[in-house]
Amino acid sequence: AVVSTQSSLSSGINAEYGEFQTFQHYFKRINLSVMKQIEVSDTIAIPENCKVSIDRRLVTVTGPRGTLKKNFKHLQCELIPNKTSITIRVWFANRKAIACVRTICSHIENMFTGVRQGYKYKMKRVYAHFPIIINIINDNTLVEVHNFLGEKFVRKVNLLPGVTCKPTGNKDEIMLEGNDIENVSRSAALIQQSTTVKNKDIRKFLDGVYVSEKTHIDMLEEE
């Protein structure tokens, strides 16, 4: 009777915990990293010459170069403005929600940089035989690409809001300027993608307009 009882207990444990012999072994193998954390937060310092207002996760940053707005309503988090900092807090966060905290910090820091220094992307025209001709019209907001690979078709790229295009003065080089890093980088991508080589070996046909340098419009003075 004793042997049958022990065998029934062991079979019951194996049925409930699978490959684990006892519930102690079961809890030792649990991955505690997947459990939710009660509270995760991070803090961003507000620069001296910037002002921040937050209205229901709509962040507005004002600085010497202008104003930028960004909406974080698609994320369930708390944005708490203080006198000299912003606190981002998430409650009962899983792994993806924890990653969003640092992402929000990076977005807001980019906004601070944009309203203080601005963003400048330099692009180079690259061609082997047919020279690429770029015309900038419509108050520096429309870029026309002519004679790409000798084609008669004119490629037109409308820059995103707040972005302007100008020649740098160097041969075969233009620059995009703006306060919003997303609009500046996406505008540069639109220009580059407009000169994509089709139906040819892209290792041989390298013609196009490519980003050559990423920098700022106004450089801060080193303290």
N, C-alpha and C positions, 0 to 999 in steps of 0.2 A: 504493500500500500504506500510505503514511503517512497519507493522508487517511482511508482506511477505518478505520485503527486509532484516530485521534482521534475519529471519529464514533462508533465503538463505545464508547469510554471515556465520552464525553459522554452517550450514551444510557444507559449503565450507571449513571452518577451520577444522572441524572434519574429513573431507575427506582427508585433506592434512597432518594433524598432528596426526591423529588417536585418541588415548585416551586423548591427551593433549588439553585443552580448547583453549589456545592461543599460539602463537609462543614464548612468554616469558616463559611459562611453559615448552615448548619443549627444549629451550636452557638451562634451569636450570637443566634438567634431563640428559644432555649430559655428558658422562664420559670423562673428559678431559685427563685422564691418558692414554688413548689409542692413543692419538695424538703423532705424531713423534716429537722428540726433534731436534733442529737445530744442536747442537754439543754436543757430550759426549766424555770426555777424562779422562785419568788416567796416572799417572807417576810412574815409578819404578826407584829406585836408583841403580846405578851400583857399586858393591863392588870395593874396591881399587885394589885388585889383579886379577881383571877380565877385559877382553877386549871384546867388542861387535862390530860386523859388521852386517849391514842389507843391503841386496841387493834384492829389489823387494819382500819384505815380507819373505825373507829367512833369518832367524836369526842365526848367528853363535856366540857362546860364548866360549871363551878360558880362562882357568884358570890353577891353579897349577896341577890339576889332568888330564888335557887333554882338548879336544874340543868336543862340542856338537852342532848339527845343528837341526833346526826345521823349517818346512815350514808352513806358515800361508796364502798361496795364495788362499785357499778356502774361506777366509773371506775378505769382502770388508772393509778395514780399512787402516789407515795411521800409520806406525811405524817410528817414527822420533828419531834418535839417537842424543843425546847431549853429552857433555863432561862427565857429571856425572850422567846422567839419560836417560831413554827412555820414550818417550811420545806415548801413544796409543790413537788415535783419530778416531771417527766415526761420519759421517755427516748424518743428517736426519734419525736418527736411530729409529727403532721400538723397541718393548720390547725385542725381541730375540737378536737384534744387540747390545743393551745396555748390555745384559748379557755377550756377547762375549768379551767385553772390560776387564772385571774382569777375565774372563777365560784366556785370553792371558797373563795378568799379572801373574797369578798363574803358567802358563807353564814356563814363562821366569824366575821366581823366583826359580822354581824347577831346571832349568838348572844352575843357579848360585850356588845353593846348591850342585848340582852334581859335578861340576868342582872344587869346593872348598873342600867339605867334602866327597862326594861319598855317596852311599846308601848300607846298609847291612840289609838283611833279614835273620833271623834265623828260621830254621824249625826243628820240632821235629817228630821223628818216634813214632807212637802210635800203640800198638798191645796188644792183650790179651793173645794169645797162640802162634801163629806162629811168630817168630821174623822176622821183615822186614830187609832185607840186602840191603844196598845201595853201589854201586860201582861208583866211579867218574873216568872217563877215558877221553882220547882224549884232553889232556892239560886242564883238569878241565872244559870242555865245554859239556860233555855228561854224563848224570846221568842214571844209570841202577838200577831198583828196582827189587829185587829178593824175592821170597818166600812170596809174599803178600797173606795172607789167605791160605798159604800152596800151592799156585799154582806154577806150573813149568814154566808158561809163564813169560818171562822177559820183563818188561816195560822199554822202552828207551825214554828219553826226551832230545832233543837237545836244549840247552840254546840259548837264543837270543843273537845277536851280542853285545859284550862288557860286557857280564856277565860271571862270573866264580863261580864255586862251590867248597867249601873246607869243611873239617870237623873242628868243633870248638874245639875238644879235650874233650868235655863233652859227656856223654853217650847218644846215640841215637839222636845226634844233628848235623846238617849241617848248612852252611851259604852260602848265595848268595851275591856276591859283584859286584858293577858296578857303573857307573856315571849317567846313564839314569834311572830315577825312573820308567818309563814305561816298559823298558825292564826287569828290576830287578823284578818288581811286576808281570809282565806277565809270566816270567820264573817260579816264585814261584807258580803261579796259574796252570801252565802246570804240574808241579810236583804233586801238590795236586790233580788235576783232573785225573791224571794217576792212582791214587789209589782210585778211586771212587768204592764204594761197590755196586754191582748189584744184583738184585733179592733177597735182604735180607732186614730186618728191620734195617735202619741206626741208629735208637735209641739204638739198642742193639749191632750191629757190628760197632764199632767206629774206627776200624783199618784204618791207613792212615798216610800220612805225612802232617803236618799242620804248618802254620806260627805261631811262638810263640813270636817273637819280631821284631820290626822295629827300626833300629837305623842308625847311620852314621859310616863310616870307620874312618875318621879323625875328631876328635872333636875340635871345635874352642876354642881358649883360651878366657876365660871370661875377658873382659876389666875391 
